[in-house]
Amino acid sequence: AQTVTQSQPEMSVQEAETVTLSCTYDTSESDYYLFWYKQPPSRQMILVIRQEAYKQQNATENRFSVNFQKAAKSFSLKISDSQLGDAAMYFCAYRGSGTYKYIFGTGTRLKVLA
Amino acid sequence: GAVVSQHPSRVICKSGTSVKIECRSLDFQATTMFWYRQFPKKSLMLMATSNEGSKATYEQGVEKDKFLINHASLTLSTLTVTSAHPEDSSFYICSARTEPYEQYFGPGTRLTVT
């Protein structure tokens, strides 16, 4: 069975600095999708970034980028120029090809210090 | 686009009563919707997959007779918590699938059983 592990329960970053959140996963599939979701205090889940496993190029969305290491089964999220509004829980999620189900990690709480 | 709503956002009910939570896809048709449960400071746990016009598929350990799911139309799925008990108090989140396999999440419903 697939698993998703986020080993950092909590991280802090100074405003305007860069922070990297870690995520590892375990799967025997070769084709799958990975996601980072943000859950602010409102509890609304917001898609931050997605990565298709067949793409070698790391996904980027403005200040958010990923470091996807398929062989190592690692999918970290880098947030550049951190802003106070980035403070939230961040969940890494896995979805296998051909399935609709997401498997979520346990989350990392990000604090942004002014 | 791809907006999902939930109603109510908060509900308090007495032990032994039933409560219904609605999940609507506002600007797209969703053949598949998902129901998650989230405990405080925890990850999302998939409860069931709801397919329009057919019976829901429940995850292992989820009581189908307690958590009744109905997906009557392409834009509406409902979760009814029957004979609620204080241990059912939680945050319930729905999501709706768009093509190809993306999920968009509702804002969640906080259920408190007294």
Boltz contact constraints between the chains, C-beta under 6 A:
constraints:
  - contact:
      token1: [A, 43]
      token2: [B, 108]
      max_distance: 6.0
  - contact:
      token1: [A, 44]
      token2: [B, 107]
      max_distance: 6.0
  - contact:
      token1: [A, 45]
      token2: [B, 105]
      max_distance: 6.0
  - contact:
      token1: [A, 100]
      token2: [B, 32]
      max_distance: 6.0
  - contact:
      token1: [A, 100]
      token2: [B, 97]
      max_distance: 6.0
  - contact:
      token1: [A, 100]
      token2: [B, 101]
      max_distance: 6.0
  - contact:
      token1: [A, 104]
      token2: [B, 43]
      max_distance: 6.0
  - contact:
      token1: [A, 104]
      token2: [B, 44]
      max_distance: 6.0
  - contact:
      token1: [A, 106]
      token2: [B, 43]
      max_distance: 6.0
  - contact:
      token1: [A, 107]
      token2: [B, 43]
      max_distance: 6.0
